[in-house]
Amino acid sequence: MTHKSHPRQPQAPSLDPDTGEPVPTPESPVASPPKSEGSEAEMWKDRHLRLAAEFENFRKRTTRERAETWQRAQAELVSRLADALDDLSRFAHIDPTQIDSKTLHDGVDLVERKVWKELEGAGVTRIDQAGVPFDPNIHEAVTTQPAAKPEQDHTVGQVVQPGYKMRDTLLRPARVVVLTWQGQ
């Protein structure tokens, strides 16, 4: 028994509801010729121009929103630090003959604690530990020194300048002296 293959019956093309023009389908990627010359080309050109304009507006809006968000975040951090800055200003303008060094030291210590309270609230941490393994992701080696014991090999011997992170973002690496074991 042989089956004759029947040719596939062409389907009527789908029509665009706005223009009434044929719309390409997967079976027929090319639509039938437009009824009026250039009308389909004009339709696609118009759609392209509208999409390009929408995308440009979207790009401008997201750029503007990103800048506004950044400005709000900076303003929030400065406002959090305002009290500590006021205290620091008061201490900076005290007549040195009117205050003893202990009082001045205690005042500066108080301001530092206020600043750190706000910075920690914003997610800032200080990188300043000695004795930890050297990590090139958060440390910058400025020099090396011999280690006293093999266990100290490639560890931070001294922090020359602390580093800072804000959550997972490194703001500045800690500049450190790295201990290296020279052997006996």
C-alpha positions as CSV (number, residue, x, y, z in Angstrom):
1,M,0.0,0.0,0.0
2,T,1.5,3.3,-1.1
3,H,0.3,6.5,0.2
4,K,0.4,9.5,-2.0
5,S,1.7,12.5,-0.3
6,H,-0.7,15.4,-0.5
7,P,0.8,18.8,-0.9
8,R,0.4,21.0,2.1
9,Q,-2.4,23.4,1.7
10,P,-1.2,27.0,2.1
11,Q,-2.8,28.8,5.0
12,A,-4.1,32.3,4.6
13,P,-1.6,34.8,5.9
14,S,-2.3,36.5,9.2
15,L,-3.2,40.1,8.9
16,D,-1.9,43.0,11.1
17,P,-5.0,44.3,12.9
18,D,-3.8,47.9,12.6
19,T,-2.9,48.0,8.9
20,G,-4.6,44.9,7.5
21,E,-1.3,44.0,5.9
22,P,0.0,40.4,5.8
23,V,2.3,39.4,8.7
24,P,5.2,37.0,8.1
25,T,4.7,33.6,9.8
26,P,7.3,30.9,10.5
27,E,6.0,28.8,7.6
28,S,6.3,31.8,5.1
29,P,9.0,34.2,6.4
30,V,8.3,36.5,3.6
31,A,4.8,38.1,3.5
32,S,3.0,38.5,0.2
33,P,3.7,41.8,-1.5
34,P,2.0,44.8,0.1
35,K,-1.1,46.1,-1.5
36,S,0.3,49.6,-1.8
37,E,4.0,50.1,-2.7
38,G,6.2,50.9,0.4
39,S,3.4,50.7,3.0
40,E,4.9,47.6,4.7
41,A,8.4,49.1,4.6
42,E,7.0,52.3,6.1
43,M,5.2,50.3,8.8
44,W,8.4,48.5,9.8
45,K,10.4,51.7,9.7
46,D,7.9,53.4,11.9
47,R,8.0,50.4,14.4
48,H,11.8,50.6,14.4
49,L,11.9,54.3,15.0
50,R,9.3,54.0,17.9
51,L,11.3,51.1,19.5
52,A,14.6,53.1,19.1
53,A,12.9,56.2,20.7
54,E,11.5,54.1,23.6
55,F,14.9,52.5,24.2
56,E,16.6,55.9,24.2
57,N,14.0,57.2,26.7
58,F,14.5,54.1,28.9
59,R,18.3,54.6,28.8
60,K,18.1,58.2,29.8
61,R,15.6,57.5,32.5
62,T,17.7,54.8,34.1
63,T,20.8,56.9,33.9
64,R,19.0,59.8,35.6
65,E,17.5,57.5,38.3
66,R,20.9,55.9,39.0
67,A,22.4,59.4,39.4
68,E,19.6,60.5,41.7
69,T,19.9,57.3,43.8
70,W,23.7,57.9,44.1
71,Q,23.1,61.5,45.2
72,R,20.5,60.4,47.8
73,A,22.9,57.8,49.2
74,Q,25.7,60.4,49.5
75,A,23.4,62.9,51.1
76,E,22.2,60.3,53.6
77,L,25.8,59.4,54.6
78,V,26.8,63.0,55.1
79,S,23.7,63.7,57.2
80,R,24.6,60.7,59.3
81,L,28.1,62.1,59.9
82,A,26.9,65.7,60.5
83,D,26.8,65.4,64.3
84,A,30.3,64.0,64.5
85,L,31.6,66.7,62.1
86,D,30.0,69.4,64.3
87,D,31.7,67.9,67.4
88,L,35.0,67.7,65.6
89,S,34.6,71.4,64.5
90,R,34.0,72.4,68.2
91,F,37.2,70.6,69.3
92,A,39.2,72.2,66.4
93,H,38.2,75.7,67.5
94,I,38.9,75.4,71.2
95,D,41.6,77.7,72.5
96,P,44.5,75.4,73.4
97,T,45.1,77.4,76.6
98,Q,41.6,76.6,77.8
99,I,41.7,72.8,77.6
100,D,44.0,70.1,78.9
101,S,45.4,67.3,76.6
102,K,43.3,64.6,78.3
103,T,40.0,66.4,77.7
104,L,41.0,67.0,74.0
105,H,42.0,63.4,73.6
106,D,38.8,62.1,75.1
107,G,36.8,64.5,72.8
108,V,38.6,63.3,69.7
109,D,38.0,59.7,70.8
110,L,34.3,60.4,71.2
111,V,34.1,61.9,67.7
112,E,36.0,58.9,66.2
113,R,33.5,56.5,67.9
114,K,30.5,58.5,66.5
115,V,32.0,58.5,63.0
116,W,32.6,54.7,63.1
117,K,29.1,54.0,64.5
118,E,27.6,55.7,61.4
119,L,30.1,54.2,59.0
120,E,29.5,50.7,60.3
121,G,25.7,51.4,60.0
122,A,26.4,52.2,56.4
123,G,28.2,48.8,56.0
124,V,31.9,50.1,56.2
125,T,34.5,47.9,57.9
126,R,38.1,48.5,58.5
127,I,40.8,46.1,57.4
128,D,43.6,46.5,59.9
129,Q,44.4,43.1,61.5
130,A,48.0,41.9,61.9
131,G,48.7,38.2,62.2
132,V,46.1,37.1,59.6
133,P,47.0,35.4,56.3
134,F,48.1,37.8,53.5
135,D,45.2,38.1,51.0
136,P,46.0,40.0,47.8
137,N,42.3,40.7,47.4
138,I,42.2,43.0,50.5
139,H,45.9,43.6,51.2
140,E,48.6,45.5,49.3
141,A,52.2,44.4,50.3
142,V,54.5,47.3,50.7
143,T,57.5,45.3,51.9
144,T,58.4,42.0,53.5
145,Q,60.1,41.1,56.7
146,P,61.6,37.7,57.9
147,A,59.1,35.6,59.9
148,A,60.3,34.3,63.3
149,K,58.4,31.0,62.9
150,P,57.3,28.9,59.8
151,E,53.6,29.4,60.8
152,Q,54.0,33.1,60.2
153,D,54.9,32.6,56.5
154,H,52.8,34.8,54.3
155,T,51.0,36.5,57.1
156,V,50.5,40.2,57.8
157,G,53.2,41.3,60.2
158,Q,52.2,45.0,60.4
159,V,49.5,47.2,59.0
160,V,51.1,50.4,57.6
161,Q,47.8,51.9,56.4
162,P,44.3,50.4,57.1
163,G,42.0,49.4,54.3
164,Y,38.3,49.8,54.1
165,K,35.4,47.7,52.6
166,M,31.8,48.7,52.2
167,R,29.9,45.4,52.4
168,D,31.5,43.3,49.7
169,T,33.2,46.2,47.8
170,L,36.8,47.0,48.6
171,L,37.2,50.8,48.9
172,R,40.9,50.7,49.7
173,P,43.3,47.8,50.3
174,A,45.2,47.7,53.6
175,R,48.9,48.4,53.0
176,V,50.8,45.8,55.0
177,V,54.2,44.3,55.7
178,V,54.2,40.6,54.9
179,L,56.2,38.1,56.9
180,T,58.1,35.4,54.9
181,W,59.8,32.4,56.4
182,Q,63.4,32.2,55.3
183,G,64.1,28.8,56.8
184,Q,66.9,27.9,59.2
